[in-house]
Amino acid sequence: MTDSTAPSNHSGGPALPQERRLTTAIPGPRSQEVAARRGAAVARGIGSTMPVFVERAGGGVVVDVDGNSLIDFGSGIAVVTVGNSADAVVARVQEQVARFTHTCFMVTPYEVYVDVCEALNRLTPGDHEKRSALFNSGAEAVENAVKIARAHTGRQAVVAFDHGYHGRTNLTMALTAKNMPYKKSFGPFAPEVYRAPMSYPFRDGELDGAAAAKRAIDLIDKQVGADNLACLVIEPIQGEGGFVVPAPGFLPALADWCRQTGAVFVADEIQTGFCRTGDWFACEDEGVVPDLITTAKGIAGGLPLAAVTGRAEIMDAPHVGGLGGTYGGNPVACAAALGSIETMESMDLAARARSIGAVMTSRLREMAERYDVIGEVRGRGAMVAIELVRPGTHEPDAAVTGAVAKACHAEGLIVLTCGTYGNVLRFLPPLVMPDHLLEEGLTILDKAFAATA
């Protein structure tokens, strides 16, 4: 994608120029004015990565209230995969808003909810009979996957993994590994949640995927007991935990063990799903077919929607009325999801993710040869990260990570940090980002390393 402008901005005006443009320092005076109001109106517990306030966005750029046009390597944390205000999303949303905005599917249902469930049943891994249920957020989807697994198995225990992130609700905080900023002072958490070691090749030495799976299974057997396990919840590639890609064989071994023991294998594809990793879902890379799969983020082009999809006999285990929520599967969000899926299919955004990933990993590995603070380049498709360490060691360097991110922000490049140790820079560009912006963003990153590392 080499066009210098994004698709139309849907307001009858010119397309949003696909260019980095700094008209003020970051943040500009107008953003500073709004920030002062924010401080007096918004709870301080809600943080922000960038000190700017957005006015427009589209393609690969975000434009702030001062007129600065920033290159977007964050996609709203992997949400606007199809870009902000994608044509098909806007068209379907506008049509649906004109019809009705809400009735509650549990009261008077509507067809667009069924349409989304049919699409999810078709697109998710496996050719078995499936059912789907729609919710509002990724955390809500994970909570409901656990409920469904417990209803199906009659068991209570849940296993999550080191470095994992699954949300900010009480149960999903228990599943999430990292204390700050997600868990500190918010306990006690939901019981019957246990943690197993993740396959983390950069930190595992010679431990391959099969051995890492055996290590996890042995711990689960001893500390939980397979007969007590309702489900195992895992991100095929960890998101907030540092874009940790498990060694080959790790996920298939865990899925096989779950089938043998009757536990439900839940793939949390909230950040990895919908073409982000170069497949529709990250599980497909090794042919893993989860029993349940949770989705959100990239599903609806920026509108709040989430889902649990899985084997019909598991999904149908809860009693009638046991699943739901007032806003779950809101009709406007469902319309957005259909527009988002239409865009992904028509533009083959899975292939585009692979192309973006090839460019990014090539440039980042070249940087790693020059900057010895880069310990590892990893990821898949357009979900790529670099882990920063003290040179010659595996000791995390969160300070340099923060300094590089800050330097990028000052030059108009949105980048995100993550990782249990706060030492990972992650890159999640919209899959419709034009090539010239991708290359320019990587050049800015290179210069940030030269200035700080």
C-alpha positions in Angstrom: 0.0 0.0 0.0 1.8 3.1 -1.3 -1.0 5.7 -1.6 -0.2 9.0 0.1 -3.8 9.4 1.1 -6.2 7.2 3.1 -9.7 6.3 1.8 -12.3 9.0 2.1 -12.9 10.4 5.5 -16.7 9.9 5.1 -17.6 13.5 5.7 -17.6 14.7 2.1 -14.2 16.3 2.4 -10.7 15.4 1.1 -9.1 12.2 2.2 -6.8 12.4 5.2 -3.2 13.0 4.1 -1.0 10.0 4.9 1.9 12.0 6.2 3.7 12.8 9.4 3.4 16.5 10.1 4.5 18.3 13.3 3.2 21.9 13.5 4.0 22.2 17.2 6.0 20.5 19.9 4.3 17.4 21.4 2.1 18.2 23.2 0.9 21.4 21.5 -0.9 24.3 23.2 -4.4 23.1 22.5 -3.6 19.6 23.8 -2.2 21.2 26.9 -5.4 23.1 27.4 -7.5 20.0 27.2 -5.1 18.1 29.5 -5.7 20.8 32.2 -9.4 20.2 31.9 -8.8 16.4 32.0 -6.9 16.7 35.2 -9.9 18.4 36.8 -12.5 16.0 35.4 -11.1 12.5 34.7 -10.1 10.1 37.5 -6.3 10.0 37.8 -6.3 6.2 37.6 -6.9 6.3 33.9 -3.5 6.8 32.2 -2.5 7.7 28.7 0.6 6.9 26.6 0.7 10.2 24.6 -0.1 13.7 26.0 -2.1 14.6 22.9 -5.9 14.8 22.2 -7.1 13.3 18.9 -9.3 15.2 16.4 -9.2 12.8 13.4 -7.6 9.6 12.4 -7.5 7.3 9.4 -5.2 5.0 7.4 -1.9 5.1 9.3 -2.1 8.5 11.0 -3.7 10.1 14.0 -4.2 13.9 13.9 -4.3 15.9 17.2 -6.2 19.1 18.1 -3.0 21.1 17.3 -2.9 19.8 13.7 0.0 17.4 14.3 -0.3 14.3 12.2 1.3 11.3 14.0 2.3 7.9 12.5 0.3 5.2 14.3 2.2 2.1 15.4 -0.4 1.3 18.1 -3.8 0.9 16.4 -5.5 1.8 19.7 -3.9 -1.4 21.1 -4.6 -3.6 18.0 -8.2 -2.4 17.6 -8.3 -0.4 14.4 -6.8 -3.1 12.3 -8.8 -2.0 9.3 -7.9 1.7 10.0 -10.0 4.3 11.7 -13.4 4.9 10.1 -12.9 2.3 7.4 -15.4 2.8 4.5 -17.4 -0.4 5.0 -17.5 0.1 8.8 -18.8 3.6 8.5 -21.4 2.7 5.9 -22.8 -0.1 7.9 -22.8 1.8 11.2 -24.5 4.8 9.6 -27.2 2.6 8.2 -27.7 0.8 11.5 -27.8 3.9 13.6 -30.6 5.3 11.3 -32.6 2.1 11.9 -32.1 1.6 15.7 -29.3 1.8 18.2 -30.5 -0.7 20.9 -33.2 -3.0 21.9 -31.2 -5.6 23.9 -30.8 -8.9 22.2 -32.2 -10.7 25.3 -35.4 -8.8 25.0 -36.2 -8.3 21.2 -33.4 -9.9 19.2 -32.1 -8.6 15.8 -30.6 -10.3 12.8 -27.2 -8.4 12.7 -26.2 -10.3 15.9 -26.9 -13.6 14.2 -24.9 -12.4 11.2 -21.9 -11.8 13.3 -22.2 -15.1 15.1 -22.4 -16.9 11.7 -19.3 -15.1 10.5 -17.3 -16.0 13.7 -18.4 -19.6 13.4 -17.2 -19.7 9.8 -13.9 -17.8 10.3 -12.5 -19.3 13.6 -10.3 -22.5 13.5 -11.9 -25.9 13.1 -14.7 -27.3 10.9 -16.8 -28.6 13.9 -20.2 -27.3 14.7 -19.9 -24.0 16.6 -21.9 -21.5 18.5 -21.0 -17.9 19.5 -22.1 -15.4 22.1 -21.4 -11.6 22.0 -20.3 -9.3 24.7 -18.8 -5.9 25.2 -15.1 -6.2 26.0 -12.2 -8.7 26.0 -12.3 -9.1 29.7 -16.0 -9.9 29.6 -15.4 -12.5 26.9 -12.7 -14.2 29.0 -15.0 -14.2 32.1 -17.8 -15.8 30.1 -15.4 -18.4 28.5 -14.6 -19.5 32.1 -18.3 -19.6 33.0 -19.0 -21.7 30.0 -16.1 -24.1 30.7 -17.2 -24.5 34.3 -20.7 -25.3 33.2 -19.5 -27.8 30.7 -17.0 -29.7 32.9 -18.6 -29.3 36.3 -15.1 -28.3 37.5 -13.9 -25.1 39.0 -10.1 -24.6 38.6 -8.7 -22.3 36.0 -5.1 -22.2 34.8 -3.4 -19.1 33.3 0.2 -18.5 32.4 3.1 -16.4 33.5 3.3 -13.0 31.8 -0.3 -13.4 30.6 -2.8 -10.6 30.4 -6.6 -11.2 30.3 -8.3 -8.1 31.6 -9.1 -5.7 34.5 -12.3 -7.2 36.0 -11.9 -9.2 39.2 -11.7 -12.6 37.6 -9.5 -11.5 34.8 -7.2 -9.6 37.2 -6.7 -13.0 38.9 -5.8 -14.5 35.5 -3.4 -11.6 34.7 0.1 -12.1 35.9 1.5 -8.5 36.3 0.9 -6.6 39.5 1.5 -3.0 38.4 -0.5 -1.3 37.1 -3.3 -4.0 36.9 -3.6 -5.6 40.3 -2.0 -3.5 43.0 -4.5 -2.6 45.8 -7.5 -4.2 44.0 -7.6 -7.6 45.7 -8.7 -10.0 46.9 -9.2 -11.8 43.6 -11.4 -14.6 42.4 -10.4 -18.0 43.8 -9.5 -21.3 42.0 -7.1 -19.5 39.6 -3.6 -21.0 39.2 -0.6 -20.1 37.2 1.7 -22.2 35.0 5.1 -21.3 33.4 4.9 -20.0 29.9 7.3 -20.9 27.0 9.5 -17.8 26.7 12.3 -18.8 24.3 14.4 -15.6 25.0 14.5 -16.5 28.7 14.2 -20.3 28.6 17.7 -21.1 27.3 17.6 -24.5 25.6 14.1 -25.5 26.6 12.1 -26.3 23.5 8.3 -26.2 23.1 7.7 -29.8 24.1 9.9 -29.6 27.2 8.2 -26.3 28.2 4.8 -27.9 27.8 5.9 -30.8 29.9 7.1 -28.4 32.6 3.7 -26.6 32.6 1.7 -29.8 32.6 3.7 -31.4 35.4 3.1 -28.3 37.6 -0.7 -28.3 36.8 -0.9 -32.0 37.6 0.8 -31.6 40.9 -0.6 -28.3 42.1 -4.1 -28.3 40.6 -5.0 -31.8 39.4 -6.3 -32.5 36.0 -9.6 -33.8 37.4 -10.2 -30.4 39.0 -9.4 -28.3 35.9 -12.2 -26.6 34.1 -10.1 -24.8 31.5 -6.7 -23.6 30.5 -6.6 -20.0 29.3 -3.7 -18.9 27.1 -2.8 -16.2 24.6 -1.2 -17.9 21.5 1.1 -14.9 21.5 1.1 -13.0 24.7 0.2 -9.3 24.3 0.7 -7.1 27.4 3.2 -9.6 28.7 5.7 -8.7 26.0 4.6 -10.3 22.7 6.0 -13.6 23.9 5.9 -16.1 21.1 6.0 -19.6 22.6 8.4 -22.2 21.1 7.0 -24.4 18.4 5.1 -27.4 19.8 4.2 -25.7 23.1 0.6 -24.8 22.2 -0.2 -28.1 20.4 1.0 -30.1 23.4 -1.2 -28.2 25.8 -4.2 -28.5 23.5 -3.6 -32.3 23.2 -3.3 -32.6 27.0 -6.6 -30.7 27.5 -8.4 -33.1 25.1 -7.0 -36.1 27.0 -8.1 -34.8 30.4 -11.4 -33.2 29.5 -10.3 -29.7 30.3 -11.4 -26.9 28.0 -8.6 -25.2 25.9 -9.4 -21.5 25.7 -7.4 -19.4 23.3 -7.5 -15.8 24.2 -7.1 -14.2 20.7 -8.3 -10.8 21.8 -5.0 -9.1 20.7 -3.8 -11.7 18.1 -7.1 -12.2 16.3 -8.5 -10.9 13.0 -5.5 -11.0 10.7 -3.0 -9.3 13.0 -0.5 -12.1 13.0 -0.7 -13.0 9.3 -3.5 -15.6 9.8 -7.0 -14.8 10.8 -6.1 -16.3 14.2 -2.7 -16.9 15.7 -3.7 -20.5 16.6 -3.7 -21.4 12.9 0.1 -21.1 12.7 0.5 -24.5 14.2 -2.9 -25.9 13.4 -4.2 -25.6 16.9 -8.0 -25.8 17.1 -9.2 -24.4 20.5 -12.3 -25.5 22.2 -13.2 -21.9 22.9 -11.8 -18.8 21.4 -12.2 -15.3 22.8 -12.1 -12.2 20.5 -12.5 -8.5 20.8 -10.2 -5.5 19.8 -9.9 -5.9 16.0 -13.4 -7.4 15.6 -15.3 -4.2 15.0 -13.1 -1.5 13.7 -13.1 0.5 16.9 -16.6 -0.1 18.3 -16.9 -2.1 21.6 -17.7 -5.8 20.8 -16.3 -9.1 22.0 -17.2 -12.7 21.5 -16.8 -16.3 22.7 -16.9 -18.9 19.9 -16.5 -22.6 20.3 -17.6 -26.2 20.1 -21.4 -26.3 20.1 -21.6 -28.9 23.0 -19.5 -26.7 25.2 -21.1 -23.4 24.3 -24.6 -24.8 24.9 -23.7 -26.1 28.3 -25.0 -23.0 30.3 -28.7 -22.9 31.0 -31.0 -20.5 29.1 -30.5 -17.0 30.5 -27.1 -17.9 32.0 -25.3 -15.8 29.4 -25.9 -12.3 28.2 -25.8 -8.6 29.2 -27.7 -5.4 28.5 -25.4 -4.2 25.8 -23.8 -7.4 24.6 -23.8 -7.6 20.8 -25.1 -4.1 20.5 -26.6 -3.7 16.9 -24.3 -0.8 16.0 -21.2 -2.6 17.1 -22.4 -5.7 15.2 -22.8 -3.7 12.0 -19.3 -2.4 12.5 -18.0 -5.9 12.9 -19.6 -7.0 9.6 -17.9 -4.0 7.9 -14.6 -4.8 9.5 -14.7 -8.5 8.4 -15.8 -7.4 4.9 -12.8 -5.1 4.7 -10.4 -7.8 6.0 -11.6 -10.3 3.4 -11.8 -8.0 0.4 -8.3 -6.5 1.1 -6.8 -9.8 2.2 -5.4 -8.1 5.3 -3.9 -11.3 6.6 -1.5 -11.2 3.6 -0.9 -7.5 4.3 0.0 -8.3 7.9 2.6 -10.8 6.6 4.1 -8.1 4.3 4.2 -5.5 7.1 5.9 -8.1 9.4 8.5 -8.9 6.8 9.4 -5.2 6.5 9.4 -4.6 10.2 11.4 -7.6 11.3 14.0 -7.0 8.6 14.6 -3.3 9.7 14.5 -4.2 13.4 17.0 -7.0 13.0 19.3 -4.7 11.2 18.9 -2.2 14.1 19.7 -5.1 16.6 23.0 -5.6 14.9 23.9 -1.9 15.6 22.3 -1.4 19.0 23.3 -4.0 21.5 20.5 -3.0 23.9 18.1 -4.9 21.6 18.1 -8.4 23.0 15.5 -9.9 20.7 13.3 -9.1 17.8 10.1 -11.3 17.9 6.5 -11.5 16.8 4.5 -12.7 13.9 2.8 -10.7 11.1 2.1 -7.1 12.1 2.5 -8.0 15.8 6.1 -7.3 16.3 8.2 -6.4 19.4 11.8 -5.8 20.6 13.0 -6.7 24.1 15.6 -4.3 25.5 18.2 -5.5 27.9 21.5 -4.3 29.4 24.1 -5.1 26.7 25.6 -8.6 26.9 22.9 -9.8 29.4 19.2 -10.7 29.6 18.7 -8.1 32.3 15.7 -6.0 31.4 16.3 -2.3 30.7 13.0 -0.5 31.3 14.7 2.9 31.5 16.1 2.7 28.0 12.8 1.4 26.8 11.0 4.4 28.2 13.5 6.8 26.8 13.3 5.4 23.3 9.5 5.5 23.4 9.6 9.1 24.6 11.9 10.1 21.8 9.6 8.5 19.3 6.6 10.3 20.7 8.4 13.6 20.4 9.0 13.0 16.7 5.4 12.1 16.0 5.5 8.3 16.2 3.0 6.5 18.4 4.7 3.4 20.0 3.6 1.3 23.0 5.6 -0.4 25.7 4.7 -3.6 27.4 6.2 -6.7 29.1 6.3 -8.0 32.6 9.6 -6.1 33.1 8.5 -3.0 31.2 11.3 -3.4 28.7 9.5 -4.3 25.5 8.6 -1.9 22.6 5.6 -3.3 20.7 4.5 -2.4 17.2 0.9 -2.8 16.0 0.4 -0.6 12.9 -3.0 -0.6 11.2 -3.0 -3.1 8.4 -4.0 -0.4 5.9 -0.9 1.7 6.7 0.9 2.8 3.5 4.4 1.5 3.0 6.0 5.0 3.1 4.6 5.6 6.6 5.8 2.2 7.8 9.3 2.9 6.6 9.3 6.5 8.0 8.2 5.2 11.4 11.0 2.7 11.5 13.5 5.4 10.5 12.2 7.5 13.4 12.7 4.5 15.7 16.2 4.0 14.4 17.1 7.6 15.2 15.6 7.3 18.6 17.9 4.4 19.4 20.9 6.4 18.1 20.0 9.3 20.4 19.2 7.3 23.5 20.7 3.8 23.5 
